[in-house]
């Protein structure tokens, strides 16, 4: 069986076996994109004046957003935990299978090279320009191919993403393929009995490799400037088919740069598609919302690249977003990146106080 057939078979099986459609008392709106509309789920009693977190949740290879959400069941937490949830679809290959163009290992098997990274960033920026989003609490989660894509988003858009969580995915094998511009909290969730994306990682001859679960976590700890000191968190019960609290936690948060950490949830005996109980959505959402980033710590707001100096680097970033509603560059908060923002950059030029 080929690499893509194996990944696809297990992704669809997970959605069909564990995903049961449910009705939740949440609002649904449609976000227009160049690939069609994408559902956005909101709390029922949303206060338009209050900024709340945004979670982007990504399906696996051959899956789709509906199947994936029926499996992860994050909608069940929206009203209580107060966040918005967006569940987009990847593009399709020649077999009609949906995928995300994530890392070199997974899952653009036909080399179509869709710009999924740019598409998802545009989707996030459309949502933040339209709704009251806490821009310090934007998170990406995914399963399998979606987990690989979550790592890709952290690599490419660390200025936008506060934290990511990957179930049965992996980061790049070559650490030089990922150059995050700032720290991102990273959570890897992985079953030790996963025979599709193996817990220990794998190399396929003449193709590519992917790192193991712990290696992915250690890689992100390095990106985030953390020390090698590990802390063991209390075990948690996530898989209803395995007795007891089967999931151990390894946390690397010592000495990290601000807004960075890495963590592993190891599901002992867990498969590629664990049989999650009701704890999973609650624990995952709680972790995400606890791992945001402050948006007001900078002594000078025009330092958009966070290097403690307002200079040409910040000016270039602002000009690249000229005329858009990109919130992180709309310094005067008038809804558009323009002359007012340029004036603020020039007025505060130099080293931040």
C-alpha positions as CSV (number, residue, x, y, z in Angstrom):
1,X,0.0,0.0,0.0
2,X,1.4,3.4,-0.9
3,X,2.2,6.1,1.6
4,X,-0.7,8.3,0.7
5,X,-3.2,5.4,0.5
6,X,-2.2,4.3,4.0
7,X,-2.6,7.8,5.5
8,X,-5.9,8.4,3.7
9,X,-7.4,5.0,4.7
10,X,-6.8,5.6,8.4
11,X,-7.8,9.2,8.4
12,X,-11.2,8.4,6.9
13,X,-11.6,5.4,9.3
14,X,-11.0,7.7,12.3
15,X,-13.7,10.1,11.2
16,X,-16.2,7.4,10.4
17,X,-15.6,5.3,13.5
18,X,-15.3,8.1,16.0
19,X,-17.2,11.0,14.4
20,X,-20.9,11.1,15.2
21,X,-22.7,14.2,14.0
22,X,-24.0,16.3,16.9
23,X,-26.1,19.4,17.2
24,X,-24.7,22.2,19.4
25,X,-26.3,25.5,20.4
26,X,-23.8,27.6,18.5
27,X,-24.1,30.2,15.7
28,X,-22.7,29.4,12.3
29,X,-21.6,31.9,9.7
30,X,-19.9,31.5,6.4
31,X,-16.6,33.1,5.6
32,X,-16.1,33.9,1.8
33,X,-12.7,32.8,0.4
34,X,-11.4,32.2,-3.1
35,X,-12.1,28.5,-2.5
36,X,-15.7,29.0,-1.5
37,X,-17.2,29.6,1.8
38,X,-15.9,28.2,5.1
39,X,-18.0,27.7,8.2
40,X,-17.2,29.7,11.3
41,X,-18.8,28.6,14.6
42,X,-19.5,31.3,17.2
43,X,-20.9,31.4,20.8
44,X,-24.7,31.9,20.8
45,X,-24.7,35.0,23.0
46,X,-21.6,36.7,21.5
47,X,-20.9,40.2,22.7
48,X,-19.6,42.1,19.6
49,X,-17.5,44.4,21.8
50,X,-15.5,41.6,23.5
51,X,-12.5,40.0,21.7
52,X,-12.4,36.2,22.0
53,X,-9.9,33.5,20.8
54,X,-10.0,31.9,17.4
55,X,-9.2,28.2,16.7
56,X,-8.6,26.9,13.2
57,X,-9.0,23.1,13.1
58,X,-7.6,21.1,10.1
59,X,-8.7,17.7,8.8
60,X,-6.4,14.8,7.8
61,X,-5.6,13.4,4.3
62,X,-8.7,12.3,2.4
63,X,-10.9,13.8,5.2
64,X,-13.0,17.0,5.3
65,X,-13.9,19.6,7.8
66,X,-17.2,18.1,8.8
67,X,-15.9,14.7,9.4
68,X,-12.9,16.1,11.3
69,X,-15.0,18.3,13.6
70,X,-17.4,15.4,14.3
71,X,-14.2,13.6,15.6
72,X,-12.6,16.4,17.5
73,X,-15.9,17.8,18.8
74,X,-14.5,21.2,19.6
75,X,-17.9,22.8,19.0
76,X,-19.1,21.3,22.2
77,X,-16.8,23.7,24.1
78,X,-17.6,27.0,22.3
79,X,-20.3,28.4,24.5
80,X,-18.6,27.5,27.8
81,X,-15.0,28.4,26.8
82,X,-15.9,31.4,24.6
83,X,-14.0,31.1,21.4
84,X,-14.7,30.9,17.6
85,X,-14.0,27.8,15.6
86,X,-13.2,27.7,11.9
87,X,-13.0,24.3,10.1
88,X,-11.8,24.7,6.5
89,X,-11.2,22.2,3.7
90,X,-8.0,21.4,1.8
91,X,-7.8,21.1,-2.0
92,X,-8.4,17.8,-3.8
93,X,-5.9,15.7,-5.7
94,X,-6.5,13.6,-8.8
95,X,-8.3,10.9,-6.7
96,X,-10.6,13.5,-5.2
97,X,-8.9,13.2,-1.8
98,X,-8.6,16.4,0.2
99,X,-5.1,17.3,1.5
100,X,-3.0,20.1,2.9
101,X,0.3,21.0,1.4
102,X,2.2,20.9,4.7
103,X,5.7,19.5,4.9
104,X,7.9,17.7,2.4
105,X,6.6,14.4,3.8
106,X,2.8,15.0,3.8
107,X,0.6,15.3,1.8
108,X,1.0,17.0,-1.6
109,X,1.8,13.6,-3.2
110,X,1.2,14.8,-6.8
111,X,3.3,18.0,-6.4
112,X,0.4,20.3,-7.1
113,X,1.9,22.9,-4.7
114,X,-1.2,24.7,-3.6
115,X,-0.4,27.7,-1.3
116,X,-2.3,26.3,1.7
117,X,-0.2,28.3,4.1
118,X,-1.1,31.6,2.4
119,X,-4.7,30.5,2.1
120,X,-5.1,29.8,5.8
121,X,-3.3,33.1,6.7
122,X,-5.7,35.0,4.4
123,X,-8.6,33.1,6.1
124,X,-7.5,34.1,9.5
125,X,-7.0,37.7,8.5
126,X,-10.4,37.9,7.0
127,X,-11.9,36.6,10.2
128,X,-9.9,39.0,12.4
129,X,-10.9,41.9,10.2
130,X,-14.6,41.0,10.4
131,X,-15.1,39.8,14.0
132,X,-13.9,40.7,17.5
133,X,-10.9,38.4,17.7
134,X,-8.2,38.4,20.4
135,X,-5.2,38.6,18.1
136,X,-3.0,37.2,20.9
137,X,-5.1,34.1,21.1
138,X,-5.1,32.6,17.6
139,X,-4.5,28.8,17.5
140,X,-4.2,26.1,14.8
141,X,-4.9,22.4,15.5
142,X,-5.0,19.4,13.2
143,X,-5.1,15.6,12.9
144,X,-2.5,13.7,10.8
145,X,-2.0,15.7,7.6
146,X,-3.8,18.5,9.5
147,X,-1.2,18.2,12.3
148,X,1.6,18.5,9.8
149,X,-0.1,21.6,8.5
150,X,-0.4,23.1,12.0
151,X,3.3,22.9,12.3
152,X,3.7,24.5,8.9
153,X,1.6,27.4,10.0
154,X,3.7,27.9,13.1
155,X,6.8,27.9,10.9
156,X,5.4,30.4,8.3
157,X,3.2,32.6,10.5
158,X,4.7,32.8,14.0
159,X,3.7,36.5,14.0
160,X,0.1,35.5,13.9
161,X,-0.2,32.1,15.6
162,X,0.1,31.9,19.4
163,X,0.0,28.1,19.7
164,X,-0.5,24.9,17.7
165,X,-1.6,21.4,18.5
166,X,-0.8,18.4,16.3
167,X,-2.5,15.0,16.8
168,X,-0.5,12.3,15.0
169,X,1.4,14.8,12.8
170,X,5.0,15.9,12.8
171,X,7.1,18.9,12.2
172,X,9.8,19.2,9.5
173,X,12.6,16.6,9.7
174,X,15.1,19.2,8.5
175,X,15.1,21.9,11.1
176,X,16.4,24.5,8.6
177,X,13.1,24.1,6.6
178,X,11.4,26.0,9.4
179,X,12.4,29.5,10.5
180,X,9.7,30.9,12.8
181,X,10.0,34.6,13.3
182,X,9.1,34.4,17.0
183,X,8.2,31.7,19.6
184,X,5.0,29.6,19.3
185,X,3.7,27.2,21.9
186,X,3.6,23.7,20.4
187,X,1.7,20.6,21.6
188,X,2.2,17.2,20.1
189,X,-0.4,14.5,20.9
190,X,0.5,11.0,19.7
191,X,-0.4,7.4,20.4
192,X,2.5,5.0,20.9
193,X,0.7,2.3,18.8
194,X,0.2,4.6,15.8
195,X,1.1,2.5,12.8
196,X,0.4,5.2,10.2
197,X,2.5,8.2,11.5
198,X,4.7,6.3,13.8
199,X,5.4,7.6,17.3
200,X,9.1,7.2,16.8
201,X,9.2,8.7,13.4
202,X,10.1,7.1,10.1
203,X,12.2,7.4,6.9
204,X,10.8,6.1,3.6
205,X,13.7,5.2,1.3
206,X,14.2,7.6,-1.6
207,X,11.3,9.8,-0.4
208,X,11.4,11.8,2.9
209,X,11.5,11.4,6.7
210,X,9.4,12.7,9.5
211,X,10.6,13.1,13.1
212,X,9.1,11.2,16.0
213,X,6.7,12.8,18.5
214,X,9.4,13.6,21.1
215,X,11.8,14.8,18.5
216,X,9.1,17.2,17.1
217,X,8.6,18.6,20.6
218,X,12.4,18.9,21.2
219,X,12.8,20.7,17.9
220,X,10.1,23.3,18.9
221,X,11.7,23.7,22.3
222,X,14.9,24.7,20.5
223,X,13.0,27.1,18.2
224,X,11.4,28.6,21.3
225,X,14.7,29.0,23.1
226,X,13.9,26.5,25.9
227,X,16.4,24.6,27.9
228,X,16.4,20.8,27.8
229,X,14.9,20.5,31.3
230,X,11.7,18.4,31.2
231,X,8.8,18.5,33.6
232,X,6.2,15.8,33.9
233,X,2.7,17.0,34.1
234,X,-0.2,15.0,35.7
235,X,-1.5,12.2,33.5
236,X,-4.9,12.6,31.8
237,X,-7.5,10.2,30.6
238,X,-8.3,10.9,26.9
239,X,-8.9,7.6,25.3
240,X,-12.1,5.8,26.3
241,X,-10.9,2.4,25.0
242,X,-7.8,2.3,27.3
243,X,-8.3,2.0,31.0
244,X,-7.1,4.7,33.4
245,X,-5.2,7.9,32.7
246,X,-3.2,6.6,29.8
247,X,-1.8,9.9,28.6
248,X,1.4,11.1,30.1
249,X,2.7,14.7,29.7
250,X,6.2,16.0,29.1
251,X,6.6,19.8,29.3
252,X,9.5,21.8,28.1
253,X,8.9,25.3,29.4
254,X,12.1,26.1,31.3
255,X,14.1,29.1,30.1
256,X,11.9,29.6,27.0
257,X,11.7,32.9,25.1
258,X,8.5,34.8,26.0
259,X,5.4,33.1,24.5
260,X,7.2,29.9,23.8
261,X,7.0,26.3,25.1
262,X,6.7,22.7,23.9
263,X,4.7,19.8,25.2
264,X,4.0,16.2,24.5
265,X,0.9,14.2,25.4
266,X,1.9,10.6,25.0
267,X,-1.1,8.2,24.6
268,X,0.2,4.9,25.8
269,X,-1.3,2.2,23.5
270,X,-3.1,4.9,21.4
271,X,-3.7,4.4,17.7
272,X,-3.6,6.9,14.8
273,X,-7.2,7.8,15.6
274,X,-7.6,7.4,19.4
275,X,-11.1,6.7,20.7
276,X,-11.4,10.0,22.6
277,X,-13.7,10.4,25.5
278,X,-15.4,13.7,26.6
279,X,-12.2,14.9,28.3
280,X,-10.3,15.4,25.0
281,X,-12.1,18.5,23.7
282,X,-12.1,20.1,27.1
283,X,-8.4,19.4,27.8
284,X,-7.3,20.5,24.3
285,X,-9.3,23.7,24.3
286,X,-8.1,24.5,27.8
287,X,-4.5,24.0,26.8
288,X,-4.9,26.3,23.7
289,X,-6.5,29.1,25.6
290,X,-3.9,28.9,28.3
291,X,-1.2,29.3,25.7
292,X,-1.8,32.7,24.1
293,X,0.4,35.7,24.0
294,X,0.2,39.2,25.4
295,X,-0.4,41.8,22.8
296,X,0.5,44.9,24.8
297,X,4.0,44.2,26.2
298,X,5.9,46.2,23.6
299,X,7.2,49.6,24.8
300,X,6.5,50.9,21.3
301,X,3.6,49.7,19.3
302,X,5.3,50.5,15.9
303,X,7.9,47.8,16.6
304,X,5.8,45.3,14.6
305,X,8.6,42.7,14.2
306,X,9.4,42.7,17.9
307,X,13.2,43.4,17.7
308,X,13.0,46.4,20.1
309,X,13.8,48.9,17.3
310,X,11.5,50.8,15.0
311,X,13.4,50.8,11.7
312,X,13.3,49.8,8.1
313,X,12.3,46.2,9.0
314,X,9.0,47.5,10.5
315,X,8.5,49.9,7.7
316,X,8.9,47.1,5.1
317,X,6.3,44.9,6.9
318,X,3.9,47.8,7.1
319,X,4.2,48.7,3.4
320,X,3.7,45.1,2.5
321,X,0.3,45.3,4.1
322,X,-0.6,48.7,2.8
323,X,-4.3,49.2,2.1
324,X,-5.3,46.0,3.9
325,X,-7.1,45.4,7.2
326,X,-4.2,43.4,8.7
327,X,-4.8,44.1,12.3
328,X,-1.3,43.7,13.6
329,X,-0.1,46.5,11.2
330,X,-3.1,48.8,11.7
331,X,-1.3,50.7,14.5
332,X,-3.9,53.5,14.7
333,X,-6.8,51.0,14.7
334,X,-8.7,52.8,12.0
335,X,-9.5,49.6,10.1
336,X,-6.9,50.0,7.3
337,X,-3.1,50.0,7.0
338,X,-2.3,53.5,5.7
339,X,-0.8,56.9,6.3
340,X,-1.7,57.1,9.9
341,X,0.2,54.0,10.6
342,X,3.2,55.2,8.6
343,X,3.2,58.4,10.7
344,X,3.4,56.4,13.9
345,X,6.3,54.4,12.6
346,X,8.2,57.6,11.6
347,X,7.4,59.3,14.8
348,X,8.8,56.5,17.0
349,X,11.8,55.7,14.8
350,X,14.8,54.3,16.7
351,X,15.4,52.1,19.7
352,X,12.4,51.4,21.8
353,X,12.6,53.0,25.3
